[in-house]
Amino acid sequence: MGNRVRRVLTAVGALLLAACAAHVPPVAGDPPGGRAESLRTSVEAIASRHTNLGRMAAVRERARDLGLAERTRTEWIDWFSLQRNVVIEVPGADPDAGIVYVTAHHDKTDLNPFKLASLLTNGLIDELAGLTYASQGAIDNATGVAIGLELAAGAVRDPLPHTLRVLLPGAEESGLRGTRAHVSRLSEAERARVRLALNVDSVATVESADCISTNVSDPRLVGVARAAAEHVDVELGLGEIPAGASSDFAPFRAHGFWRDLGRGILFSSVAGLLPQRSWFTGPFSVPVASFSACELIGVSDLVAGTILLPLGRIHGPRDRASRVDLRRLEAQHRLLRALLERAPAAVARRVVPRP
C-alpha cells in the first residue's frame, strides 16, 4: 500500500510540475543540446513576458546570462514611446574592418482596434494597448532576438574581423520607430564604418522553411547567403516581403528626412506628421538582407487585417512558443554566423552623401 501511495503522489507531483511549466508551451522539436538549448531558453524567456517593457527586461536578463552585460546598453527612441532599444556591441579583431549590424525587434503586438488606436497616436498609448495583447510574440520576434543574442555571445568567444553591433529595437510594431531613431542618431563617422545590415524577423516556424527576401535584399547578399546556406547545410528559400509590409531593414536600406516622414505617415496616418526624433537625419544607405519564414503570411492574416481581429499566424494568440521549430532556429543561427564571416567581403561600401 505504501509503495502504491508513493507512486500516486509521484505522479500527482509530476502533473503539478508540468502544469506550472505549461504557462509558455515549449518550442517544438527535441533539443540537440548546447546552443540550441540556449536559443530555446531565450525564446521562452521573452515569450513569457506579457508586456513589451517586460520583454525588454527579459532581453537584458538573457544578455547578462550570456555574459554580454558589459557590452549591452539601452537607448531612448522618441517622445512617444516608453520602449527602448537594446544595443549589444562586440568589437572585431580588425579595428578598420567596420561595423556589421544584425537587427531583430523585441516588441510584439496584436492586430486589434486598440493597436490601431495606438498607431493613430503615433504609438503614444502602446503600453496601454499592450494590455489587450494575446500573442506571445514567440515567432514575431523572439526567434530573431534569440539568434541576435547568440550571435553576439559567439562573437565574444570567436571574434569576427569586423565589429558586430546587434540592434534589438523596440517599437518596430509601431512604425519601425526604434530602428528609425537609431539610424538617425548615428554620427557621420559611424555611418562611414557601417558595412551592411542583416535583419531577422519571424523565423523558424513549424510550418515552413526560412527564406531570404529577394525584393528588399541586396542581390550580392542573396548570392552569398545561398552559398553560405549550402556550405553549412541549411535550407534557405527565396521569398518576398508582401506589399505594404516592412521590417527593420528599411531604415538601413534607405533613410533620410523625406523617407522617414513618409514612413511615419504610412504607418500612423496624420499622427506621422508629429515631430519625431528620426526626422533629424541625413540620407543614408547600406546593403541589407532580411530573413523570415517562407510562408509567414496566410489567408487568415489577410482576413485578420480586414476585420482587425488577431486571427492570423502572427499578431495574435496563434503566435506561441509551441510553433517555433528549434532545429530550424539553430540552423538559422548557423547560417547567420556563416554569413557574418562571408558577407562584408561580398559587398562594396555605398553611402549616400549629403546633398
MARLO-419812 format. One line per field, with one value per residue (C-alpha): residue in one letter; residue number from 1; x, z, y. Coordinates in pm, 1 decimal. Layout:
rest: c(a; ...)
nr: c(NUM; ...)
xx: c(X; ...)
zz: c(Z; ...)
yy: c(Y; ...)
***
This chain:
rest: c(m; g; n; r; v; r; r; v; l; t; a; v; g; a; l; l; l; a; a; c; a; a; h; v; p; p; v; a; g; d; p; p; g; g; r; a; e; s; l; r; t; s; v; e; a; i; a; s; r; h; t; n; l; g; r; m; a; a; v; r; e; r; a; r; d; l; g; l; a; e; r; t; r; t; e; w; i; d; w; f; s; l; q; r; n; v; v; i; e; v; p; g; a; d; p; d; a; g; i; v; y; v; t; a; h; h; d; k; t; d; l; n; p; f; k; l; a; s; l; l; t; n; g; l; i; d; e; l; a; g; l; t; y; a; s; q; g; a; i; d; n; a; t; g; v; a; i; g; l; e; l; a; a; g; a; v; r; d; p; l; p; h; t; l; r; v; l; l; p; g; a; e; e; s; g; l; r; g; t; r; a; h; v; s; r; l; s; e; a; e; r; a; r; v; r; l; a; l; n; v; d; s; v; a; t; v; e; s; a; d; c; i; s; t; n; v; s; d; p; r; l; v; g; v; a; r; a; a; a; e; h; v; d; v; e; l; g; l; g; e; i; p; a; g; a; s; s; d; f; a; p; f; r; a; h; g; f; w; r; d; l; g; r; g; i; l; f; s; s; v; a; g; l; l; p; q; r; s; w; f; t; g; p; f; s; v; p; v; a; s; f; s; a; c; e; l; i; g; v; s; d; l; v; a; g; t; i; l; l; p; l; g; r; i; h; g; p; r; d; r; a; s; r; v; d; l; r; r; l; e; a; q; h; r; l; l; r; a; l; l; e; r; a; p; a; a; v; a; r; r; v; v; p; r; p)
nr: c(1; 2; 3; 4; 5; 6; 7; 8; 9; 10; 11; 12; 13; 14; 15; 16; 17; 18; 19; 20; 21; 22; 23; 24; 25; 26; 27; 28; 29; 30; 31; 32; 33; 34; 35; 36; 37; 38; 39; 40; 41; 42; 43; 44; 45; 46; 47; 48; 49; 50; 51; 52; 53; 54; 55; 56; 57; 58; 59; 60; 61; 62; 63; 64; 65; 66; 67; 68; 69; 70; 71; 72; 73; 74; 75; 76; 77; 78; 79; 80; 81; 82; 83; 84; 85; 86; 87; 88; 89; 90; 91; 92; 93; 94; 95; 96; 97; 98; 99; 100; 101; 102; 103; 104; 105; 106; 107; 108; 109; 110; 111; 112; 113; 114; 115; 116; 117; 118; 119; 120; 121; 122; 123; 124; 125; 126; 127; 128; 129; 130; 131; 132; 133; 134; 135; 136; 137; 138; 139; 140; 141; 142; 143; 144; 145; 146; 147; 148; 149; 150; 151; 152; 153; 154; 155; 156; 157; 158; 159; 160; 161; 162; 163; 164; 165; 166; 167; 168; 169; 170; 171; 172; 173; 174; 175; 176; 177; 178; 179; 180; 181; 182; 183; 184; 185; 186; 187; 188; 189; 190; 191; 192; 193; 194; 195; 196; 197; 198; 199; 200; 201; 202; 203; 204; 205; 206; 207; 208; 209; 210; 211; 212; 213; 214; 215; 216; 217; 218; 219; 220; 221; 222; 223; 224; 225; 226; 227; 228; 229; 230; 231; 232; 233; 234; 235; 236; 237; 238; 239; 240; 241; 242; 243; 244; 245; 246; 247; 248; 249; 250; 251; 252; 253; 254; 255; 256; 257; 258; 259; 260; 261; 262; 263; 264; 265; 266; 267; 268; 269; 270; 271; 272; 273; 274; 275; 276; 277; 278; 279; 280; 281; 282; 283; 284; 285; 286; 287; 288; 289; 290; 291; 292; 293; 294; 295; 296; 297; 298; 299; 300; 301; 302; 303; 304; 305; 306; 307; 308; 309; 310; 311; 312; 313; 314; 315; 316; 317; 318; 319; 320; 321; 322; 323; 324; 325; 326; 327; 328; 329; 330; 331; 332; 333; 334; 335; 336; 337; 338; 339; 340; 341; 342; 343; 344; 345; 346; 347; 348; 349; 350; 351; 352; 353; 354; 355)
xx: c(0.0; 284.1; 452.3; 123.7; 65.5; 417.1; 362.2; 36.7; 197.9; 488.7; 250.7; 48.4; 367.0; 480.7; 146.4; 165.3; 517.5; 405.0; 111.3; 337.9; 576.3; 295.1; 248.3; 463.6; 433.1; 781.2; 927.8; 882.1; 1140.7; 1381.4; 1676.0; 2011.0; 2163.0; 2420.4; 2347.5; 2001.6; 1908.2; 2031.6; 1817.8; 1517.9; 1575.6; 1587.1; 1265.0; 1074.2; 1207.9; 1093.1; 762.9; 672.7; 653.4; 312.6; 416.5; 675.3; 856.9; 872.1; 1011.7; 1284.0; 1374.6; 1388.6; 1626.0; 1859.2; 1845.1; 1933.3; 2219.3; 2351.7; 2315.9; 2513.5; 2799.9; 2709.4; 2614.6; 2919.6; 2863.7; 2492.3; 2326.5; 1980.7; 1887.8; 1591.7; 1364.9; 1148.2; 895.8; 606.3; 747.1; 833.8; 1013.8; 1388.5; 1633.6; 1878.8; 2221.4; 2499.6; 2839.7; 3126.8; 3449.0; 3611.6; 3966.3; 4041.5; 3961.6; 3949.9; 3704.6; 3396.7; 3061.0; 2809.8; 2458.5; 2223.3; 1875.2; 1579.0; 1296.3; 1196.4; 844.1; 520.2; 165.6; -185.1; -388.6; -691.9; -873.5; -666.6; -345.5; -496.2; -577.2; -218.0; -82.7; -308.4; -149.6; 199.0; 239.6; 170.0; -64.3; 133.8; 177.7; -192.2; -288.9; -43.4; -266.5; -502.9; -240.3; -291.9; 16.1; 331.1; 535.4; 746.1; 781.2; 745.1; 1006.3; 1157.2; 1312.7; 1511.8; 1616.0; 1735.2; 1954.2; 2091.5; 2183.8; 2351.3; 2549.2; 2679.3; 2780.3; 2952.5; 3143.4; 3283.0; 3416.2; 3525.3; 3575.5; 3480.8; 3715.4; 3460.4; 3266.1; 2929.9; 2652.4; 2333.3; 2040.3; 1731.4; 1489.7; 1161.1; 858.1; 905.9; 537.1; 463.5; 617.9; 981.9; 1040.5; 1318.2; 1542.7; 1448.2; 1559.0; 1879.5; 1988.7; 1905.8; 2138.4; 2440.7; 2726.2; 2887.5; 3193.6; 2980.8; 2788.2; 3113.1; 3204.2; 2876.8; 2921.6; 2580.6; 2278.2; 2118.9; 1759.7; 1599.9; 1224.4; 993.0; 1186.0; 1185.6; 815.5; 689.9; 501.2; 778.1; 1145.9; 1308.4; 1363.5; 1575.1; 1352.8; 1479.5; 1270.8; 1442.8; 1780.6; 2092.4; 2144.6; 2505.3; 2393.6; 2130.5; 2404.8; 2644.4; 2359.0; 2265.7; 2630.4; 2666.3; 2348.1; 2484.4; 2819.4; 2660.6; 2389.0; 2093.5; 1774.8; 1718.4; 1439.5; 1376.0; 1077.6; 946.3; 824.3; 449.8; 336.7; 277.9; 481.6; 820.8; 1072.6; 1388.5; 1593.6; 1416.2; 1593.3; 1930.6; 1833.9; 1731.9; 1696.6; 1658.6; 1412.5; 1161.2; 1169.7; 1126.6; 836.5; 675.7; 715.2; 556.0; 252.8; 230.7; 217.7; 46.1; -157.9; -182.0; -4.7; 306.1; 318.0; 404.4; 776.5; 984.3; 1347.3; 1406.9; 1326.4; 1660.8; 1882.6; 2061.6; 2048.8; 2198.2; 2204.4; 2392.8; 2336.4; 2078.9; 1942.6; 1623.3; 1520.8; 1179.7; 972.4; 883.7; 509.1; 467.4; 156.6; -151.0; -513.5; -603.1; -364.2; -530.8; -873.4; -743.9; -615.1; -955.1; -1165.6; -899.1; -909.3; -599.9; -681.7; -362.0; -42.9; 124.3; -4.3; -242.0; -275.0; -151.8; 197.2; 318.1; 640.6; 491.5; 501.5; 877.4; 1085.8; 1405.2; 1603.3; 1522.3; 1609.2; 1950.7; 2005.0; 1919.6; 2175.6; 2443.8; 2353.5; 2374.5; 2712.3; 2845.8; 2702.0; 2867.1; 3201.2; 3149.4; 2922.9; 3148.4; 3387.9; 3099.2; 2957.6; 3103.9; 3060.4; 2799.1; 2692.7; 2452.9; 2627.7; 2460.9; 2331.9)
zz: c(0.0; 90.5; -248.2; -428.8; -237.2; -318.9; -687.1; -684.8; -505.7; -750.3; -1046.0; -897.0; -830.2; -1188.6; -1317.3; -1094.9; -1215.9; -1576.0; -1516.0; -1363.8; -1659.3; -1912.7; -1888.4; -2201.1; -2429.7; -2516.6; -2860.6; -3095.5; -3155.2; -2935.5; -2843.6; -2986.8; -2675.8; -2626.4; -2842.7; -2936.1; -2569.1; -2519.9; -2813.4; -2663.7; -2328.7; -2492.6; -2689.1; -2388.2; -2156.2; -2390.7; -2482.7; -2115.4; -2065.2; -2129.4; -2190.4; -2421.8; -2128.1; -1972.8; -2294.8; -2297.9; -1940.7; -2045.5; -2331.6; -2091.5; -1847.6; -2119.7; -2235.8; -1879.8; -1858.0; -2181.4; -2045.6; -2250.6; -1971.7; -2013.0; -2388.4; -2361.1; -2343.2; -2399.0; -2582.9; -2597.5; -2902.5; -2911.2; -2724.7; -2791.9; -2659.3; -2320.2; -2500.2; -2559.4; -2799.5; -2671.1; -2836.7; -2794.5; -2944.2; -2979.1; -3117.1; -3408.0; -3440.9; -3705.2; -3593.4; -3958.5; -4072.8; -3995.9; -3838.2; -3940.7; -3794.9; -3701.0; -3623.9; -3460.5; -3286.3; -2937.0; -2915.4; -3004.1; -3092.4; -3160.9; -3461.5; -3294.6; -3271.1; -2968.0; -3166.8; -3449.6; -3198.6; -3077.7; -3431.2; -3489.3; -3184.0; -3316.5; -3058.0; -2760.5; -2598.3; -2695.8; -2339.6; -2264.5; -2585.2; -2490.2; -2201.2; -2462.4; -2643.7; -2652.1; -2864.7; -2702.7; -2985.6; -2989.9; -3367.6; -3415.8; -3294.7; -3000.8; -3263.0; -3420.0; -3080.7; -2966.5; -3276.1; -3226.7; -2864.7; -2956.9; -3240.5; -3001.1; -2744.7; -3017.3; -3138.2; -2786.5; -2784.4; -3150.1; -3269.8; -3618.6; -3816.1; -3802.6; -3510.7; -3461.4; -3348.7; -3255.8; -3254.9; -3077.0; -3125.0; -2959.0; -3125.5; -3453.1; -3443.3; -3417.9; -3746.9; -3715.8; -3478.5; -3279.4; -3579.8; -3746.1; -3434.6; -3402.2; -3760.2; -3743.4; -3448.9; -3597.6; -3642.1; -3980.5; -3854.9; -3751.9; -4077.9; -4268.7; -4077.2; -4135.8; -4400.0; -4410.3; -4202.6; -4164.6; -4037.5; -3874.4; -3825.0; -3759.8; -3849.8; -3757.1; -3770.9; -3768.7; -4093.7; -4335.8; -4402.6; -4384.4; -4676.3; -4768.2; -4901.8; -5252.8; -5317.6; -5040.1; -5001.6; -5187.6; -5474.4; -5370.9; -5020.4; -5164.8; -5353.1; -5060.0; -4826.1; -5055.7; -5080.5; -4701.6; -4656.5; -4884.4; -4701.2; -4357.5; -4497.1; -4409.3; -4614.0; -4737.7; -4973.8; -5177.8; -5079.7; -5087.1; -4832.3; -4900.7; -5049.9; -4776.9; -4518.1; -4383.9; -4110.7; -3954.7; -4271.8; -4419.5; -4235.9; -4326.7; -4688.6; -4744.2; -4485.2; -4479.1; -4375.5; -4657.0; -4637.4; -4261.2; -4288.9; -4545.3; -4322.2; -4032.9; -4244.2; -4392.1; -4052.7; -3838.5; -4085.2; -3977.4; -3649.9; -3863.0; -3904.7; -3535.7; -3496.5; -3431.7; -3336.2; -3660.2; -3868.9; -3776.7; -4014.3; -4346.4; -4636.3; -4557.6; -4724.8; -4687.4; -4833.0; -4639.5; -4625.2; -4449.6; -4335.0; -4235.0; -4257.8; -4619.5; -4563.3; -4273.7; -4400.3; -4478.9; -4569.2; -4202.8; -4171.8; -4465.4; -4309.5; -3973.3; -4132.4; -4285.4; -3971.0; -3716.6; -3512.1; -3415.9; -3618.5; -3818.5; -3769.8; -3617.4; -3423.8; -3224.0; -2992.1; -3257.2; -3228.1; -2945.7; -2845.7; -2942.4; -3309.3; -3305.0; -3460.5; -3256.8; -3527.1; -3780.7; -3522.5; -3460.4; -3836.0; -3896.1; -3632.5; -3809.2; -4140.3; -3996.6; -3836.3; -4168.8; -4345.3; -4097.2; -4183.7; -4560.7; -4630.5; -4569.5; -4842.5; -5083.6; -5089.5; -5184.5; -4947.5; -5066.7; -4866.7; -4998.1; -4938.3; -4806.7; -5086.2)
yy: c(0.0; 237.0; 188.6; 247.0; 570.3; 689.6; 615.2; 808.5; 1103.6; 1099.2; 1101.7; 1387.1; 1583.2; 1535.4; 1658.9; 1966.8; 2046.1; 2005.4; 2237.2; 2502.3; 2478.2; 2495.2; 2871.5; 2902.9; 2599.5; 2472.2; 2522.8; 2230.4; 1959.4; 1769.5; 1994.8; 1887.4; 2049.6; 2326.0; 2628.6; 2501.5; 2482.8; 2839.9; 2955.2; 2777.7; 2947.0; 3290.1; 3236.9; 3107.9; 3379.7; 3657.1; 3489.6; 3451.7; 3831.3; 3984.1; 4347.3; 4499.1; 4657.6; 4312.4; 4169.7; 4434.2; 4336.7; 3970.1; 4056.6; 4235.9; 3944.4; 3697.1; 3920.4; 3916.4; 3537.1; 3503.5; 3715.9; 4023.9; 4266.8; 4490.9; 4509.1; 4592.1; 4931.3; 5072.8; 5389.8; 5624.4; 5601.3; 5913.7; 6124.9; 5886.1; 5557.6; 5411.3; 5131.1; 5146.3; 4989.8; 4730.3; 4750.3; 4492.4; 4567.4; 4319.9; 4475.2; 4297.8; 4173.3; 4439.0; 4798.0; 4907.3; 4639.0; 4844.2; 4758.2; 4493.3; 4510.3; 4230.0; 4362.6; 4186.2; 4372.6; 4262.8; 4409.4; 4230.0; 4331.4; 4206.8; 4307.0; 4465.8; 4802.8; 4906.6; 4869.9; 5074.4; 5348.2; 5337.0; 5372.2; 5671.9; 5837.8; 5758.5; 5483.5; 5706.5; 5452.7; 5142.4; 5021.3; 5068.6; 4887.7; 4614.6; 4508.5; 4360.2; 4151.3; 3773.9; 3699.8; 3562.2; 3711.8; 3395.3; 3379.2; 3755.9; 3813.1; 3627.2; 3397.9; 3681.0; 3819.6; 3476.5; 3448.8; 3800.8; 3729.3; 3402.7; 3562.8; 3827.5; 3566.2; 3365.2; 3672.0; 3719.3; 3362.6; 3360.4; 3721.3; 3830.1; 4059.2; 4341.6; 4486.8; 4317.4; 4551.0; 4367.4; 4608.7; 4475.2; 4764.5; 4838.4; 4998.7; 4807.6; 4722.1; 5094.8; 5200.6; 5082.2; 5372.6; 5206.2; 5144.2; 5473.1; 5661.7; 5458.6; 5515.5; 5886.1; 5944.7; 5770.2; 6015.0; 6066.9; 5878.8; 5580.5; 5582.1; 5564.3; 5245.9; 5057.4; 4788.2; 4616.0; 4513.3; 4169.8; 4164.2; 3857.7; 3883.0; 3586.3; 3272.2; 2902.7; 2819.1; 2460.6; 2526.1; 2617.8; 2670.6; 3013.9; 3249.4; 3547.4; 3826.3; 3891.9; 4203.9; 4401.1; 4226.3; 4333.0; 4083.6; 4029.3; 3932.1; 3699.3; 3518.9; 3493.3; 3385.6; 3098.5; 2993.2; 3011.1; 2805.6; 2536.0; 2541.6; 2483.6; 2250.8; 2473.5; 2501.8; 2858.8; 2953.8; 3265.6; 3479.4; 3833.2; 4084.1; 4129.6; 4459.8; 4716.8; 4524.5; 4624.6; 4549.1; 4687.7; 4650.2; 4954.6; 5241.6; 5087.4; 5027.6; 5390.6; 5664.2; 6039.2; 6309.3; 6261.5; 5884.1; 5896.3; 6137.2; 5907.3; 5602.1; 5787.1; 5880.0; 5527.4; 5359.4; 5625.9; 5834.6; 6200.2; 6119.0; 6066.1; 6443.8; 6483.3; 6563.4; 6252.2; 6201.1; 6015.0; 6323.0; 6475.7; 6288.2; 6295.1; 6045.4; 5705.7; 5364.0; 5035.4; 4686.8; 4485.0; 4131.3; 4027.4; 3678.7; 3543.9; 3227.3; 3149.9; 3114.6; 3354.8; 3534.2; 3323.4; 3379.4; 3412.7; 3707.3; 3882.4; 3827.3; 3949.7; 4267.9; 4332.8; 4289.1; 4399.1; 4080.9; 3873.3; 3563.1; 3522.3; 3324.8; 3629.4; 3930.2; 3712.4; 3411.4; 3164.5; 3316.1; 3093.7; 2919.5; 2583.5; 2694.5; 2758.1; 2480.4; 2451.9; 2273.0; 2543.2; 2808.5; 2653.5; 2612.9; 2979.0; 3076.8; 2873.3; 3035.2; 3387.1; 3316.5; 3186.2; 3490.5; 3727.6; 3570.1; 3600.0; 3896.3; 4200.8; 4090.2; 4032.5; 4384.2; 4718.1; 5007.6; 5256.4; 5560.5; 5821.1; 6154.8; 6465.1; 6688.1)
***
